Amino acid sequence: MKPRAADIKPKADLRGADLRFRDLRAANLNRADLRGADLRYADLRAANLRDVDARCANFRGANLRAADLSYANLEYAKF
């Protein structure tokens, strides 16, 4: 089953998750573990990505318009 925005909770463990092309608009991913996650072409408009650990995550082609990336760890992330 592929996660939807409503299914994802704050502090979620999504290490290495395949979230390509997912509609995650306005999702609350606060403090989520997204290390190595594949978020290519995901719709993350207005998503709460505050304080996420997104080291080595792939955001290429993702829509991050109005997303909150405050305090996010984006070391080695791809955009």
N, C-alpha and C positions, 0 to 999 in steps of 0.2 A: 504494500500500500504506500502510495506516495504522499508525503506530508503536505497539508494545506496550511495556509496562514493560521486558521482557527485551531489547528491541531498542535501547533508549536507553542510551548510555554516558555516563560523566562527561565534562564539558566539551563536550557535544554542542551543535551550532549549530542551534537550533530557532527562529531568528528568524522571527516571523510564522506559525509552524506552527499548523495547525488541529488542536487536541487536545481538542475538545469531546467530552464524554461518554466519554472514554478511561478505561480501567482502568489506572491508573498506581500502584496500591498498592505501597508499599515500593520504588519505582523509585529508582535512584541517579542523580539529576540534579545532583550536586555540580558547581558552577562552570559549569553550562550557560548558554547564551545564549538566554533566553526573551523577548527584547525583542519586544513587540507580539504575543506568542503568544495564541491564543484557548484558554483552559483552562476555559471555562464548563462547569459540571457534571462536570468530571473528578474521578475518585476518586484523590486524592493522599494517602490515609491512610498515615501512617508513611513518606512519601517523604522522601528526602534532597534538600532544596532549599537546602542550605547554600551560601552564597556565589554564588547564581545572580544573573544580571542579568535581572530581570523588569520592567524599566521599561516602562510602558504595557501590560503584559499584563492580560488579563481573566480574573479568578478568580471571577466571579460564580457562585454556586451550587456552587462546587467544595468537595469535602470535604477539608479540610486538617487533620483531627484527627490529632494526634501527628506532624505533618510538621515537619521541622527547617528553619526559615527563618532560622537564624542568619546574620548578615552579608549577607543577601539585599538587593539593591537593588530596592526596590518603589516607586520614585518614579513617580507617576502611574498605578500599577496600580489596577485596579477590583476591589472586593470586594463 
